[in-house]
Amino acid sequence: ITLPSDPYQLEDRRLPGKATKVIAENGMVYVSTDSGIVIFDEKGDRTLRELTVLPTALLGGIPDAVKIIDESLWVAIPSANSIIEVDLMDGSYSIQNTVELIDVNDHKIRPVDFIIRNELMLVSSGTTATVNAFVIKPDNQSAAAGQFPLEYLVKDGDISAGQLMLYGQTLYVASGNGDVQVFDISSWLDGKYRETISLKNYFAVTGSIDAIAFGKGALYA
């Protein structure tokens, strides 16, 4: 579509499977589907040209959350309890690194969302309602460094750790029926993973919070 204030459809593309996530950056569009990741580039007339599909056989499972960090595409593979790094530099799309999501208690994590800040990776775990820290190392040697649980704000309520947003040292977590929970993770950003991370604030919203976004000084949930 065109401008949000005056939208109209530019193009409609058929995908090889059901789409779950999409990101657009630097004239490129990456779409997670249950058949793999479809990669497009944007042409001069703002329509899309399909470059390739990274199949599930290459990725090791069905992709979900995707992020662009420098010259790499990072992809969450929930069924494999892992997050992989795909090289975007030479066009071969080879897997450069794999983060096996085993938490500090030796439990497997099924990732819902993740954030990468330098060598720190934050991973939300969905219905187990935790946020986990991993230190990224090359050659598949990344390891869990810390974990904190979300807070049950309503007795016997259901919560889940979903979308993450990090602004400065403040982490916002879409927490399902646990509203939007806010944490100060400055100690983790300083590499002090043994320090306790506790709830700093929360925003109560009617209904279940599945997605969050910031815009013009407002939080949207």
C-alpha positions as CSV (number, residue, x, y, z in Angstrom):
1,I,0.0,0.0,0.0
2,T,1.0,3.7,-0.2
3,L,1.0,6.3,2.5
4,P,-0.8,5.4,5.7
5,S,-2.8,8.6,5.5
6,D,-3.9,7.9,1.9
7,P,-3.6,4.2,1.3
8,Y,-4.3,2.3,-1.9
9,Q,-3.1,-1.1,-3.0
10,L,0.0,-1.1,-5.3
11,E,0.3,-4.9,-5.8
12,D,-1.1,-8.2,-4.6
13,R,1.4,-11.1,-4.5
14,R,0.5,-14.8,-4.0
15,L,2.7,-16.5,-1.4
16,P,3.7,-20.2,-1.2
17,G,2.1,-20.6,2.2
18,K,0.3,-18.9,5.1
19,A,2.2,-15.7,6.1
20,T,3.0,-15.2,9.8
21,K,5.5,-12.3,9.9
22,V,6.8,-9.6,7.5
23,I,9.5,-7.0,7.8
24,A,10.7,-4.4,5.3
25,E,14.1,-2.7,5.4
26,N,16.5,-1.1,3.0
27,G,14.3,-1.8,-0.1
28,M,13.9,-5.4,0.8
29,V,10.9,-7.4,2.1
30,Y,11.1,-10.6,4.1
31,V,7.9,-12.7,4.6
32,S,7.8,-15.7,6.9
33,T,5.4,-18.4,5.6
34,D,4.7,-22.0,6.6
35,S,6.7,-22.9,3.4
36,G,9.7,-20.8,4.2
37,I,10.9,-17.2,3.9
38,V,10.1,-15.3,0.7
39,I,12.5,-12.5,-0.1
40,F,11.5,-9.6,-2.4
41,D,13.2,-6.4,-3.4
42,E,11.3,-3.2,-4.2
43,K,11.5,-2.0,-7.8
44,G,11.5,1.7,-8.9
45,D,7.7,1.7,-9.3
46,R,7.4,0.4,-5.7
47,T,6.2,-3.1,-6.9
48,L,8.0,-6.2,-5.7
49,R,10.3,-8.6,-7.4
50,E,10.7,-12.1,-5.8
51,L,14.3,-12.9,-5.4
52,T,14.2,-16.3,-3.7
53,V,12.5,-18.5,-1.2
54,L,14.4,-20.0,1.8
55,P,12.7,-23.3,2.2
56,T,11.9,-24.9,5.6
57,A,14.4,-27.7,4.7
58,L,17.2,-25.1,4.8
59,L,15.9,-23.3,7.8
60,G,15.3,-26.4,9.9
61,G,11.6,-25.8,10.4
62,I,8.8,-23.3,9.9
63,P,10.0,-19.8,10.4
64,D,8.2,-17.2,12.6
65,A,9.7,-14.0,13.9
66,V,12.4,-12.4,11.7
67,K,14.8,-9.5,12.3
68,I,17.5,-7.8,10.2
69,I,20.7,-7.2,12.2
70,D,23.5,-5.6,10.1
71,E,24.1,-8.0,7.2
72,S,22.2,-11.0,8.7
73,L,18.7,-12.2,8.8
74,W,17.8,-13.8,12.2
75,V,14.9,-16.2,12.2
76,A,13.0,-17.9,15.0
77,I,12.2,-21.6,14.4
78,P,9.7,-22.5,17.2
79,S,9.5,-26.2,16.3
80,A,13.3,-26.5,16.6
81,N,13.6,-24.4,19.8
82,S,16.2,-22.3,18.1
83,I,17.0,-19.0,16.4
84,I,19.3,-19.0,13.3
85,E,21.4,-16.4,11.6
86,V,21.3,-16.4,7.8
87,D,24.0,-14.6,5.9
88,L,22.7,-11.9,3.4
89,M,26.1,-10.7,2.1
90,D,26.9,-13.1,-0.8
91,G,23.5,-14.3,-1.9
92,S,24.1,-17.9,-0.8
93,Y,21.8,-17.4,2.3
94,S,23.9,-19.9,4.3
95,I,23.2,-20.4,8.0
96,Q,26.1,-18.8,9.9
97,N,25.0,-19.4,13.5
98,T,22.4,-21.2,15.5
99,V,21.2,-20.3,19.0
100,E,19.8,-23.4,20.8
101,L,17.2,-22.1,23.1
102,I,17.8,-23.9,26.3
103,D,17.2,-21.7,29.3
104,V,19.2,-21.4,32.6
105,N,17.1,-24.2,34.1
106,D,17.8,-26.5,31.1
107,H,14.3,-26.2,29.7
108,K,13.7,-25.8,26.0
109,I,12.1,-22.5,24.9
110,R,9.6,-22.2,22.1
111,P,10.3,-18.6,20.9
112,V,7.6,-16.1,20.2
113,D,9.7,-13.0,19.7
114,F,13.3,-11.8,20.2
115,I,15.4,-8.7,20.3
116,I,19.2,-8.5,19.6
117,R,21.3,-5.7,21.2
118,N,25.0,-6.1,20.5
119,E,25.8,-9.6,21.9
120,L,22.7,-9.9,24.0
121,M,19.6,-11.7,22.7
122,L,16.3,-11.4,24.5
123,V,13.7,-14.2,23.9
124,S,10.1,-14.3,24.9
125,S,8.7,-17.8,25.7
126,G,4.9,-17.5,25.1
127,T,2.8,-19.5,27.6
128,T,5.7,-20.2,30.0
129,A,5.7,-16.4,30.5
130,T,9.4,-15.7,30.8
131,V,11.9,-13.4,29.2
132,N,15.3,-15.0,28.6
133,A,18.8,-13.6,28.0
134,F,21.3,-15.3,25.8
135,V,24.9,-14.2,25.1
136,I,25.5,-14.6,21.3
137,K,28.7,-16.3,20.4
138,P,30.0,-17.6,17.1
139,D,30.1,-21.3,15.9
140,N,26.8,-22.2,17.6
141,Q,28.3,-21.6,21.1
142,S,25.7,-19.1,22.4
143,A,24.4,-19.8,25.9
144,A,21.6,-18.8,28.3
145,A,22.7,-16.1,30.8
146,G,19.5,-15.1,32.6
147,Q,15.7,-15.3,33.0
148,F,12.9,-13.5,34.6
149,P,9.2,-14.3,34.8
150,L,6.3,-12.0,34.0
151,E,4.0,-11.0,36.9
152,Y,0.5,-12.4,37.4
153,L,-1.5,-9.1,37.8
154,V,-4.8,-10.9,38.2
155,K,-5.2,-13.9,40.4
156,D,-5.4,-17.1,38.4
157,G,-5.2,-15.1,35.2
158,D,-3.5,-16.3,32.0
159,I,-0.4,-14.6,30.9
160,S,2.1,-15.1,28.1
161,A,5.3,-13.5,27.0
162,G,4.8,-12.2,23.4
163,Q,6.1,-9.3,21.4
164,L,9.1,-7.4,22.9
165,M,10.1,-3.8,22.5
166,L,13.3,-2.3,23.9
167,Y,13.8,1.5,24.3
168,G,17.0,2.4,26.0
169,Q,17.1,0.3,29.1
170,T,13.3,-0.2,29.3
171,L,11.7,-3.5,28.0
172,Y,8.0,-3.6,27.1
173,V,6.4,-7.0,26.9
174,A,3.0,-7.8,25.4
175,S,1.7,-10.2,28.0
176,G,-1.6,-11.4,26.8
177,N,-4.1,-11.1,29.7
178,G,-1.2,-9.8,31.8
179,D,-1.5,-6.4,30.0
180,V,1.7,-4.6,28.9
181,Q,4.5,-5.2,31.4
182,V,7.5,-2.9,31.7
183,F,10.9,-3.9,33.1
184,D,14.2,-2.0,33.6
185,I,16.9,-4.4,32.2
186,S,19.9,-2.0,32.6
187,S,21.7,-4.6,34.6
188,W,21.4,-7.1,31.8
189,L,22.6,-4.5,29.3
190,D,25.7,-4.1,31.5
191,G,26.3,-7.9,31.5
192,K,25.1,-8.4,35.1
193,Y,22.8,-11.3,34.5
194,R,22.6,-12.5,38.1
195,E,20.8,-9.4,39.2
196,T,17.1,-9.6,39.7
197,I,14.8,-8.1,37.1
198,S,11.5,-6.9,38.6
199,L,8.4,-5.3,37.3
200,K,8.8,-1.6,36.9
201,N,5.3,-0.6,35.7
202,Y,2.4,-2.0,33.6
203,F,-0.4,-0.7,31.4
204,A,-3.8,-2.2,31.9
205,V,-5.7,-2.7,28.7
206,T,-9.1,-4.4,28.1
207,G,-8.7,-7.7,26.4
208,S,-5.6,-9.8,25.6
209,I,-2.5,-8.0,24.4
210,D,-0.9,-9.7,21.4
211,A,1.0,-6.8,19.8
212,I,2.5,-3.4,20.8
213,A,3.9,-0.4,19.0
214,F,5.1,3.1,19.7
215,G,4.2,6.1,17.6
216,K,4.4,9.9,18.2
217,G,4.7,9.6,22.0
218,A,2.0,7.0,22.4
219,L,1.9,3.3,23.1
220,Y,-0.5,1.2,21.0
221,A,-1.6,-2.2,22.1
